[in-house]
């Protein structure tokens, strides 16, 4: 299954309740993640990272969330 995630400010994404560290240079970017039964593969600017999957939780969210905007200032 292929999903999208937005990299957090500290450089991590969460897929299937597993936190994957990508590094701060990728903060704010949207990445494509391929999830299989045993691995999580992340596509980063032409690089591919393969991480062993440590959970068996199914994918719940396919698309990434929009970045949070500033709340209205009064």
C-alpha angles and dihedrals in degrees: 000000000000120000137171126231135179114230112239125235090265093050104259137120129196119223122173090348090303118119113222118195114216102164136259096273087072095051113138095013124123112234133190115235125194112206122198133166094273108016144043114212119196123197111213118177094314094323122108123210121192117201125185111243114240099181133059095207113131122241111270103176123042104179128054124249121252115252114269114257127215114273119242111281116218 
